[in-house]
Structure formats: C-alpha cells, structure tokens
C-alpha cells in the first residue's frame, strides 16, 4: 500500500550520509541522464521502478553496488500516493521526489537549491507552483525535518502557514520570484534548503583517538582499555570505547539545540556513564572508585560527577554549572520553524533580496539566551601552536555547547558571527596567534554587526604580543581551560586603537613583495627588526620542519639576529627615509639608526618592550595625561616622552628608534630598558628612497621606494585579563 511518508532507520540514514561524503556527483547531473540520456528507458512518466532507483543510487553515490537493505529501505521511503501519473503502479517512486530529497542533503548555494527545487515541482512548466505542487514540497520538508530528528507533530501546520505567507500577491499560487524572495526572507526554509550542519545532531559521536594515562573502562563492553592504550573518545559526551566497539556504541545523547517546543527554555541534565576524572562525587562528596569498573555518571552540561546511587537525589533541571555564564544552552537554541507565528512574521519594510543575503544553517536556528549571561563565541585555529590548537578545539567542544565553537579552517569566522549576530551581550574568544586575532577583528569590522562584541585571546604558538598586553599570557601551555574561562568572566573591556596603512609605491623597475595587511593592530617597523623577521620568514617557508617548536624558533631568531648585527644591512637608515608626524618633519640627523618601530601596543617580537617601562607618579591617576594633555596630537619633547606611558586606546602611536640588532637583544634580555623614544603622535608618514625590509604585526616583506601613510582607523573592544596575583616573601600567592 502506498504511504504518504516513509522513513529509514537512523543507521540507514548514517550509512547513506557516509556514501554521500565520498561522492562528487550532483543530483542535477544524474537527473539529466534520466531525462535526456542513457537512463531514460527507466522512466515511467515522472516515476521510476526499483531497478531504475538502484541505477540512480549507483550513479549518484558513485559505487558499483549499494547494499540491498539500504536501497530497498530508501525506495520504500519514497513510495507515496502523490505521484503525478495516476496510472503508474504502486511499486514505483516519483523521480522528482528522489531528486529533491538528495539535493537537500548535498551542499550548494541556497539560491541555487531554491531554483532547482522550484523547477522540479513546477511539473507543467507554467512558471508557478499550484496548491498540489506546494503540498508535495511540504512533504519533502517534513521528511528532511524528521531525519534531522525534529519533533514534527506540530510542524505541518507551521509549514502550511509559511507557504501561504510566501504567496505575497495572494494569487493562490507561487511564482519563481516569490519563491526566491521567500528563500531570502523566510529563514525557516532551512528544512527545504537542506543546508549542511557541522554538527549532525542525529546521535553520531564525534570520535577522536586518545591514549589514556589512567585506568578507563569501555562504555560498551565495560572492560578496561588499559593504561597508555589507545581508544576512542567522543568530543561531545566523553563516551569512551575500544576501537573495535565503536560500531556498536550507543548513540550520542548530546543534542545541541531544542528540537521541539517542550524543550525550549528548560535545560535538562544529560548523564553519561563514566568520565569521572575527579574521582569524587559532587553530591555526597565521597570517592567514586573509578579504578574497579565503569562507575559513576557525569553530566555533559554542568560537568557534575556523581555515584550511580546519587542520581535519584539529583533534580531534573541543569543550570550548566560553573561555566553557565559562557554556555549557550541547547534549550536556548531552536529551529526558526518552531517560533510562534508572530515571531516568524515577515516585515514588509525590511525585506532582503537573495543577492544580499548569504543564508547559512546558523540563520535557520533562533537563539534566546538566558538573561544576565554572556554566551561565548569561540574561534579556534587548529594549526596554531602545533597540536595545541586541535586539542583546544576538542576541549571547548565538551566544556561549552559545540555549536558555539568554530573551526576557522573550515569556513572562517563568518558563520559564527552570523549565528551570534542577534545574541545580546555575547563575547568572542579567539584561540590562535596575533595573525588569527587580526583576521577576526577585521571580519568583525566588516560585518556591520548590530552589537560589536568584546574580544579575548587564548594565545597559541609563539609571539602573541597582543595577548601579552591584554594579560592573557605569552602562550597556552595546557592550563585548565575552565579556570581561563572563569578569568574571562571578571575581565574588563578596553577599546583598542586600530590603524590604517596606505603604501604608495614609486615608479621603479623593481617589484615589491605584497603588503601583508592594510591594518595595524600591534606595530609597524622599518629596518633591522624587519630584516631579521624577513629572513626568519623566508627560511620557515622553505624548511617548515626546522621550525616546529618554540625553542627552535628562538634559536633560529637568535642566529639571524647575530648575522644581522655583523652585516648591518640597514645601517644609516636615516639617510634613506624621512619621517613626518602629523605633517611635521621628525629630526633624525643626530641619530645613527638601523630601525624605526611604530608601536600601538607595548610588546613586540614575543615580549620585547621597545618603548620601555615608565614609572608614573602616584598622583597620576589618568595614566598618560602629560604636560601637553591627553589630547595632544604630537609629543616630541624628550623630557615629556620620559614620562609617557603607552596606552592602546589613546588614539596615538609611539615611535621608537633602534640602533641595531645588538640593542634589540639587550632590550629583549632586559639588559637595556628601551630604544630611543622619538615621538607620540596620531598620524605618521614615511618617505623611502631605496628598497627596505618592513613588517606589520610580525608579517615582513621587502618594499621598494614608496610613501607610507599611517592614520587612525577605529577602535575595537578587547577584554583585558585580571591582574596577576602578587607574591609574598616566601613565594606564596597572596
């Protein structure tokens, strides 16, 4: 008997997804073979039989043989009473249904999918969708929604109402223009668009191999994995299994968003056996004897660890524990299709076109965070700091909602910023080096967000000058991420200056390297330090295997600095450049310099303070209010410069002269306090007469004769970590 909507099992659906991951075919390519090519013989009007369906799967999935149970289950799921041809047999399925369904699961631009779907269901090719054709589309949307494990009992009337709203002119049918317009303005068409989700949220574990330094027991067979032996651990729930037990593992119980209205607003505990690393019950404070067997329970969201016997005493509701201020609770995220009709009402005065809206999965989910919390948007660069970046990504996927942790190597920062766009009072944590931080700041600057979030830094790799100035340290070395997140709760906001760089080359036969950035966040320099950085950069590009640790990097840097001190490639720099500060020439005639640095923050080259320390009078409560006042655009008086304190939000730059590589080494090792303080100013222009090494925020290049203009661009809110704890005479923390 034909049925309106069939279903395949979750395991069949997971198997289908695996096939699709390795296939390069598009549905539109396969459809052409059936309509005009070698597969046309299998068509019966708009339908195909089981043999034709098997051929469709073979071509689309690029396999010789699809397992019979899978192909049969899929075929039966597509059997429907809505086929166009009334005369066809019941042992066929509609080709348009099959094509539409698979097109929803594959990647692609939303607008392309919309147009493809419209043409599939506009069977009479009259350029409109009538009520029967719209009903068929609703069936497909219901099918995909159910595979995504949504609660669909209340979904059909919502979708029917939505399809009525799409008929903007009230004609009773939907034109292509209305359809495309709906795709841009009715975000809940996620289900129809079939946009890819980074997290499947269908019970699949996110496995990673792991070696265990302490006794661990398999969640499936409950036997020991063994000290130092490798097993698999789920990033989402800490479910642990032997390699051979993974295929039989219970589904992952973590759901990253609410899939029905009853789950919205109330967060429940999600208990998983084992994973009790502390060894002590948070309910009764007695030991959990984790060395004997798979015992104890841990909650995925609040991270409480309890005895099995203590479970009945625990309440149903979860408050997300110590990190509740940062966690975006699953109960606060729900599909837009489950919003009330009023919330989904399309504003006639604020509609967008398909061209100016880049839809994503994140826009199909609505966020309503708990009041008085500050959900954290985390960006991780897995390549930063060797393996550290990848480990940090895994840890945050467990500590927070995985849906708020974004891998920058996949899609960059844009999806995360779109997802959080309308979230109030959220914060951003960037896990990476200074280059990664600059990338995020630039993206935020261009995103035209209604709320510009403050940014904190978890420094990975080497350098990390900005993180040092913001009191987040010089590099992450495996510290407790939970403690770092608690420090972030007490952090303060400071507005950091950012500066525009315009490089205007002169007409010469020589060619410059590309200028790496147009924005300065940390510093800009010409001469000796840029020369060392350029040689370091060239060598690392050529032999990356020789630069795989912090210690090796420092030794290489020392070697290049030593050779630079011998050859002095930038000697008498003042003879090949002139400097103007706010339109006034800077006198360099009495100095013998090999480098000039323009500083926005008081840290360069991984911790060197080229400006030097300044002891402020106790009465100076306003920081940098010198004799000329905080609003002075130019300060060149040596006596006043002695009392100037760098401030990354004063809309002024510090200009420092460097005598050579030896002086830089002395400053880095604290043998010398600072370079030559030349000026504080709000605008600076360089004119060069020969090719010189330059760098912006640690990225070097060789520049032919040119004019360089540096002007204030804007300010970005940054989070400053809590001040370091002082120590007493015996070295204990006070």
Secondary structure as GFF3:
##gff-version 3
##sequence-region A 1 734
A	DSSP	alpha_helix	10	22	.	.	.	ID=ss1
A	DSSP	alpha_helix	27	35	.	.	.	ID=ss2
A	DSSP	three_ten_helix	40	42	.	.	.	ID=ss3
A	DSSP	beta_strand	43	44	.	.	.	ID=ss4
A	DSSP	beta_strand	47	49	.	.	.	ID=ss5
A	DSSP	alpha_helix	50	61	.	.	.	ID=ss6
A	DSSP	alpha_helix	68	78	.	.	.	ID=ss7
A	DSSP	beta_strand	92	94	.	.	.	ID=ss8
A	DSSP	alpha_helix	95	105	.	.	.	ID=ss9
A	DSSP	alpha_helix	110	121	.	.	.	ID=ss10
A	DSSP	beta_strand	128	129	.	.	.	ID=ss11
A	DSSP	alpha_helix	131	147	.	.	.	ID=ss12
A	DSSP	alpha_helix	155	166	.	.	.	ID=ss13
A	DSSP	beta_strand	174	175	.	.	.	ID=ss14
A	DSSP	alpha_helix	176	185	.	.	.	ID=ss15
A	DSSP	three_ten_helix	187	189	.	.	.	ID=ss16
A	DSSP	alpha_helix	190	193	.	.	.	ID=ss17
A	DSSP	beta_strand	207	211	.	.	.	ID=ss18
A	DSSP	beta_strand	230	234	.	.	.	ID=ss19
A	DSSP	beta_strand	240	241	.	.	.	ID=ss20
A	DSSP	three_ten_helix	243	248	.	.	.	ID=ss21
A	DSSP	three_ten_helix	261	263	.	.	.	ID=ss22
A	DSSP	beta_strand	271	273	.	.	.	ID=ss23
A	DSSP	beta_strand	297	299	.	.	.	ID=ss24
A	DSSP	beta_strand	305	306	.	.	.	ID=ss25
A	DSSP	three_ten_helix	308	313	.	.	.	ID=ss26
A	DSSP	three_ten_helix	321	323	.	.	.	ID=ss27
A	DSSP	three_ten_helix	330	332	.	.	.	ID=ss28
A	DSSP	beta_strand	333	335	.	.	.	ID=ss29
A	DSSP	three_ten_helix	336	338	.	.	.	ID=ss30
A	DSSP	alpha_helix	341	344	.	.	.	ID=ss31
A	DSSP	three_ten_helix	354	356	.	.	.	ID=ss32
A	DSSP	three_ten_helix	361	364	.	.	.	ID=ss33
A	DSSP	beta_strand	365	367	.	.	.	ID=ss34
A	DSSP	beta_strand	376	380	.	.	.	ID=ss35
A	DSSP	alpha_helix	388	399	.	.	.	ID=ss36
A	DSSP	three_ten_helix	402	404	.	.	.	ID=ss37
A	DSSP	beta_strand	405	407	.	.	.	ID=ss38
A	DSSP	alpha_helix	408	411	.	.	.	ID=ss39
A	DSSP	alpha_helix	414	419	.	.	.	ID=ss40
A	DSSP	beta_strand	427	432	.	.	.	ID=ss41
A	DSSP	alpha_helix	434	446	.	.	.	ID=ss42
A	DSSP	beta_strand	455	459	.	.	.	ID=ss43
A	DSSP	alpha_helix	465	469	.	.	.	ID=ss44
A	DSSP	alpha_helix	481	489	.	.	.	ID=ss45
A	DSSP	beta_strand	492	505	.	.	.	ID=ss46
A	DSSP	beta_strand	519	520	.	.	.	ID=ss47
A	DSSP	beta_strand	523	527	.	.	.	ID=ss48
A	DSSP	alpha_helix	528	542	.	.	.	ID=ss49
A	DSSP	three_ten_helix	544	546	.	.	.	ID=ss50
A	DSSP	alpha_helix	550	567	.	.	.	ID=ss51
A	DSSP	three_ten_helix	573	575	.	.	.	ID=ss52
A	DSSP	beta_strand	577	581	.	.	.	ID=ss53
A	DSSP	beta_strand	584	585	.	.	.	ID=ss54
A	DSSP	beta_strand	595	599	.	.	.	ID=ss55
A	DSSP	beta_strand	634	635	.	.	.	ID=ss56
A	DSSP	alpha_helix	638	641	.	.	.	ID=ss57
A	DSSP	beta_strand	653	658	.	.	.	ID=ss58
A	DSSP	alpha_helix	661	668	.	.	.	ID=ss59
A	DSSP	beta_strand	676	681	.	.	.	ID=ss60
A	DSSP	beta_strand	683	688	.	.	.	ID=ss61
A	DSSP	beta_strand	692	696	.	.	.	ID=ss62
A	DSSP	beta_strand	699	703	.	.	.	ID=ss63
A	DSSP	beta_strand	706	720	.	.	.	ID=ss64
###
